[in-house]
């Protein structure tokens, strides 16, 4: 079957399956948490990433074809209780079934020339299904959802760059928390969907970002999320390697590089926010219960009104405010604008990426 430009687009997206750039790469250390050291991708020197010292690290870049480049990284704690992953060699770019594939007798699930024939999956759908595919025989999904802000920002960016190739595109970033027996796990996935801007043609999609962990002790979930976010926030690409890989992609290299950078910046910003939130909220102190209380100074008049009403006014760093019950010692807002009380430990309600602390 002759490959059309949109199919080439999907194969090119595999160049950036899990890699991101633009973050610091030096060692870092936090109280009572792991010391991070720099690990260099061993096969082609494609990137560096900070990993916890003493943890077992394996993986790197593998080339399926000159333009289908995949990366996978596995990191395991010394006691084997926490296993983190970024990327997966077994996740190929995909093409959606259409009349042409039906005429060729190809069914969903068929792989041709390294491309999977499959209907599009959003980031949330892929995260949920990946848990059952690779991490647990019968996962019980505890929570899943779309990272709305990241998805909207990324969709606007990739749509702009896709137009340079006469394509339309959108992106979806989602995550899922699941239980597997006594163990617990987390998956985050960003998928990119593309189709011809006008007329018939191939519609395809790819997984641009895939990361997560499993932990035998659910109480270590916050700590595992902190480690994962810190690692993602430290990924730094070798730009010379990027340019060499992009040249192999041919006429779409420039647009694909721009789309890759858009994904990169979205992932980096989200990971850094999660890492900073984890450090401030005590994620790297999983057994610590004496988290300092939030200091507030809403003003005399506001305090008097709050006392009468049994409420207080809280705001996040972006200026979004809400009136909440005075008994809530910690307040969190999700991406839909809902405010909920947090546990006394100072942790978010869960270690998904949707929570913003309000003070």
N, C-alpha and C positions, 0 to 999 in steps of 0.2 A: 504494500500500500504506500503510495507516494505521500510524503510528509509535507503538509502545507505550513505557511508561516506561523499560524497560531499553535500548531503542534510543536514547532521549534521553540516558540515562546515558553511552553510548559517545560520542555526539556531544559531550557536555560535556567528556569527558576530553581532547578536542583543545585545550581552553583551556590545558592545561598540558603540551603536547607536549614541550617541551624546557626550560621556564623553571623556575628555582629561585631561592630568596631567602635572606635572613638573613646574608649574608656581607659582608665589608668591601668598599669600593669605591674606596679611595684608591690612588694610584700606589704601586708596589712595585718594588724593585730587588734583584737578586742578583748576586754577583760572577760576571763572565764570562757572564752571561745577559742576556736582553733586559730593557729597562726597560719596565714596564707602564704604560699610560695608560688612563683611563676612556673608554669608548665608550658613547654613549647611543643606544638604539633610535630610529631616525629617524622612523618612520611614525606611532606613537602614543605615544611616550615610555613604552613598557611596562616597560622594564628598563634597567639599565646593566650593563656587563661590562668587566673589565680585559683589554686586548689588548696585544700587544707593539708598542712604538712603531716606526713605520716599516714595519710590515707592512700589506698591503692588506686592508681589511675591507669586507664587503658583506652585505646582507640586512636582516632585521627582521621585523616582524609583518605578516601578510596575513590578511584576513578572507574566508573562502570564503562564509560566511553569518554572521548576527549571533551565532550560538553556536559556529560552527566556525572557531576562530582558530588559525592556525598560525604558527610562527616558524622561520626558518632563518638561519644565520650561517655565512659562509665567510671564513676568514682565511688569507692566503698570505704566506710569507716573501719578503723582497726578491729573493732569487735564484730564487724559484719552486720550490725543492726540497722544501719542506714545505707541505702544504695541510691545514688543519684545518677541521672542520665541526661544527656543533651544530644538529641539527634538519634537516628536509627538508620543503619545501612539498608534495611529492608523496606523503607518507605520510598516508592518511586514516584515520579510525576504521573499525573493521571489525565485521561481523556474521557469525556462524557459519551455515553452511547448515543448514536444518532442513526439516521437512515442508511448512511454509507456503511457503518459497522454492521448493521443488521443484514444488509445485502451481502456483505462479505462473510456472513455466518459467524460473526464474533459475538460472544456473550459477555455480560458483565462479569468481571473477575479475570478475564483473559489478559495476558501480558504480551505485547508485541513490541519488539525493538526497545525494550526497557520501559515502555509506557503502559500503565495499568488502565484498563477500561472500567470505569466506575463513575457512578453519579456523584455529583459534588457533595462534599460534607463541610459544614461550617466548623469553625474552631471548636465549639462546644461538642458537636457530634463526634468529631474525630477524637477529642480528648476522652469522651466517654467510651467509645469503641476501642480505643487503643488500650485502655485499662484491661479489657477482657481479652484482647488479642495477644498482648505481650506480658502483662504484669500479674494477672490473676485469672484463674479458671472461671470463677463465678464472682465477679466484683459486685458489691452492693454500693451503688452511687449514693453518697450522703448529701452531696451538694454539687451543683454545676451551674454555670452561667456564662453569659457573654460579658467581656470587658468592653463596655459600650464606648467609652471615651477613646480607648486605643483603636477599636475597630473603625469608628467614624473617622478619626484622624488619618489612619492608614489607608482607608478606602479612598479618601479624597486625594491622597498623594499618588497611589498607584493608578488611579483613573487618569490622572493628568499625564503620567508618563506613558501609560498604555496607548493613549491617543496618538502618540508619535509613531505607533506601529499599526494604526488603523484598527485598534482593538479597544474594547471596553473591559474594565476590571473592577473588582471590589475585594475587600479583605475582611476576615473575621478572626477575632482573637477570643478564645474561650478557655475555660478550665474546668476541671472536675476533681472532687475529693471522693475517695472511695474506701471502703473497708473490705479487707480480704481475710476472713477469719478473725484472728486477733490483731493482725497487721493493718496498717493504714497507708494510703498512697495518694499522690497528687500528680496531675498531668495538666500542662498548659500547651496549647497548640494554636498556631496562627496559620490559617489557610488562605490562599489567594486564588480567586476564580476569574477566568478571562474568557472572552468570547468576541466574535467579530463585531465591530462597531456597526457595520451595515451588511446586509445580505447574508447568504449561507456561509458556512465555514465550521471549523472545529472549535468546540468549547472545551476548555481544559482547566485543570486546577493542580495545585501543588501545596505541600506542607512547607512553609517557610521557616517555621519555628516549632520545635518540639522539645519539651523539657519536663522533668518531674522527678519524683522519688518514691521509694517505699521505705517504711520503717516498721520494725517489729514491735516497737513500743509507741503507741499512738501519742503518748505524752511528749515524745521527741519530735512531733510533727512541726512545731513552730521552729525548733532549732534547725531541722532539715530544710525548711523553707528559707530560713535566713542564710544558710550555707549556699543553697541553690541560687538565691537572688544575688548574693555577693559574687558568685562565680559568673553568672550571666552579665552582671554589671562590669566585669573586668575583661571581657573578651576584647581582644585587639587584633585586627586583621593585619596581615602583611600585604601592604598595598601593591607591591611588585607582583606578588602571587595573584592578587585580584586582577591586575591588568593582563597578565599572561592567560588566566582562565577566561577572561572576557573576550580576548582576541579569538579564542577558539569558538566563540558563539556567533561569529560572523556579523551580519549587518544589524543585528538587534543588540549588539554588545552595549552600546552607550545607553539605550533606553533601559536595558535590563540592569545595568549598573546603578542607574538612578532609582529604579524601583527597589533594588536591593538596599540601597542606602536609606530609603524611606522606611523599609521594614527594620533595618538596623537601628535607626534612631528611636523608633517607637519602642522596640524591645529594650534598648539600653535605658531609656528614661523610665520605663515601668520597672525594670530590675533594680535600678538605683533607688527609686522611691521605696520599693519593697525592702531593700537591704537597709536603708536608713531607718525606715519605720520599724524594722525588726530589731535593729540595734537600740533605738530609743525606747521601744516598747518591751524590751527584755526577751526577744526571741532567742538571743544567744545566751540566755540564762534560763533554761527550761525548768529548773527546779527552784527558781527564786520567787518567793512570794511577797517580799517586802518592797514592791515597786513604789517609788515616791509618788505621793498624790499630786494631782495637777494644781498648780498655783493659779488663782484667778483674782482679778481686781476689776470687776465690772462697774465700779463707781458706787458711791453712797446711795444715790437715788435708785439705781437699778437693784442694789442689794435689798433695799427696803421693800421694793415691789416684789422681788423674788421671795422674800421671807413671808410676805402676806399670802402670796399665791402658792407657795411650796414649789416654785419653779426657779430656773435660772436660765440665762442666755449664754449659749456657747457658739463658737465660730471656728471654722477651719482656716488654714493658711491662705485660702483663695477668697476669703471674705464671705463664704456661705454660712449663714447663721440659723439657729433654731432655738426654740424654747423647750426645755426638757424638765423632767422631774428632778427635784433637788436630791433625791435619793440615789440618782445615777452618779456614781463616783467617776466612771469613765464613759465617755460618749463617742460613738462611732457612726459615720455616715456611709451608706453604700452608694453605688453609682447611679441608683435611681432616686437619690435624694432622701431616702428613709433614714431616720436616726434611731439607733437602738442602744441599750446599755451594754457595756462590756464587762467582762469578769473582773473581780477585784485584783487579779494578778497584773492587770494593765495590758494583757494581751488583747488583740482584736477578737471579735466573736468567733472567727475561724481564721485559718492562714491562707484563705483565698486572696486574690489581689484587689478586691473591690472596696476595701475599707479605708476611710480617711478619718484620722483622729480629730475631734473637736474639743476645744478648750474654752 
